[in-house]
Amino acid sequence: MNTPPAFEQLLAAASAQPDPQVLLFIFAGAELPADATPAQRRSFEQGAGGELTPLMCVEKEVGELSTFDALLLESREVGPPWQVLFAAALSGADGKRPAGREVEQALKVLVDRVRHGAVQGLLALSNRGEALSFT
């Protein structure tokens, strides 16, 4: 698989910033709610719909990651299967990387956003690297 253009753009944008950036990734699985309607069940069986549940999160330095495939391989080695990857960048200040507690807090906020479906402004990719949008 080639690195998706949206992922390449994220890496390029983060690399171009004057202050160090930390990339934040939330890996989410899709689940069907217990009270799903028959139509929702059919849609889910065809690969659409469902609820997103955060499964794991990770931070990466911009230089640690060069391709989507590398991130995909690493995620498969350390975590459960996932359907959607959400990504964001956190900026440092004054030439310094964001502090550990800032990164931890940002990851918590992103996990909560995914849990509540507030994913606007985040890069979202399928596990095949396809850009996704949520309405």
C-alpha positions in Angstrom: 0.0 0.0 0.0 1.2 3.5 -0.7 1.1 6.2 2.0 -2.3 7.9 1.6 -2.0 11.6 0.4 -3.9 12.8 3.6 -1.3 11.1 5.8 1.6 12.5 3.7 0.0 15.9 4.1 -0.2 15.5 7.9 3.5 14.5 8.1 4.6 17.3 5.8 2.5 19.9 7.7 3.9 18.8 11.0 7.5 18.8 9.7 7.1 22.3 8.4 6.1 23.9 11.7 8.6 26.1 13.4 8.1 24.3 16.8 8.4 20.6 17.4 5.2 18.6 16.8 4.0 15.4 18.4 1.6 13.3 16.3 -1.3 11.9 18.2 -3.1 8.8 17.0 -6.4 7.2 18.2 -7.2 3.8 16.8 -10.9 3.0 16.9 -13.0 -0.1 16.3 -16.6 -0.1 15.0 -19.3 -1.8 17.0 -22.9 -2.3 16.4 -25.0 -0.9 19.3 -27.2 -3.5 21.1 -30.3 -1.6 20.2 -29.6 -1.3 16.5 -32.5 -1.5 14.1 -32.6 -4.2 11.4 -31.6 -1.5 8.8 -28.7 -0.5 10.9 -27.6 -4.1 11.3 -27.7 -4.6 7.5 -25.7 -1.4 6.9 -23.1 -2.5 9.5 -22.8 -5.9 7.9 -22.0 -4.1 4.6 -19.2 -2.1 6.3 -21.1 1.2 7.2 -22.4 2.7 10.4 -22.0 1.5 13.9 -20.4 3.3 16.9 -16.7 4.0 17.2 -14.9 2.9 20.3 -11.3 4.0 21.0 -9.1 0.9 21.3 -5.6 2.4 21.8 -3.7 5.6 21.4 -0.1 6.5 20.7 2.1 9.5 20.3 4.9 9.7 17.7 7.6 12.2 17.0 7.4 13.5 13.4 10.7 11.9 12.6 9.7 8.5 14.0 7.2 7.9 11.2 7.6 8.0 7.5 4.7 6.0 6.1 1.2 4.9 6.9 2.3 1.3 6.3 4.8 1.5 9.1 2.1 2.8 11.5 -0.3 0.1 10.3 2.3 -2.7 10.8 3.2 -1.4 14.3 -0.5 -1.1 15.3 -1.1 -4.7 14.2 1.8 -5.9 16.3 0.8 -4.2 19.5 -2.9 -3.8 19.5 -6.3 -5.2 18.5 -7.7 -4.9 15.0 -9.1 -1.4 14.3 -11.2 0.2 11.6 -10.6 3.9 11.9 -7.5 5.9 12.7 -7.9 9.5 14.0 -4.8 11.7 13.9 -3.9 15.2 15.1 -0.7 17.1 15.9 0.2 18.9 19.1 2.7 21.7 18.9 5.5 22.5 21.3 6.6 26.0 22.1 9.9 27.9 22.1 11.6 25.2 20.1 10.7 22.5 22.7 8.6 19.4 22.3 5.2 19.4 24.2 5.7 18.2 27.8 4.6 14.6 28.7 1.6 15.7 30.7 0.5 18.0 27.8 0.7 15.0 25.4 -1.1 12.8 27.9 -3.9 15.3 28.4 -4.3 15.9 24.6 -4.6 12.1 24.1 -7.3 11.9 26.8 -9.2 14.8 25.1 -9.0 13.0 21.7 -10.2 9.7 23.2 -13.2 11.5 24.7 -13.9 13.2 21.4 -13.9 9.9 19.6 -16.2 8.4 22.3 -18.6 11.2 21.8 -18.4 11.4 18.0 -16.9 14.9 18.1 -14.3 14.1 15.4 -14.5 17.2 13.3 -11.1 18.6 12.5 -9.3 15.3 13.0 -7.7 13.4 10.1 -9.7 10.1 9.8 -8.4 7.2 7.8 -9.6 3.6 7.3 -7.3 0.7 8.0 -6.8 0.6 4.3 -5.6 4.3 4.2 -8.8 5.7 2.7 -9.7 9.2 3.9 -13.0 9.2 5.8 -15.4 12.0 6.6 -18.1 11.9 9.3 -21.3 13.9 9.2 
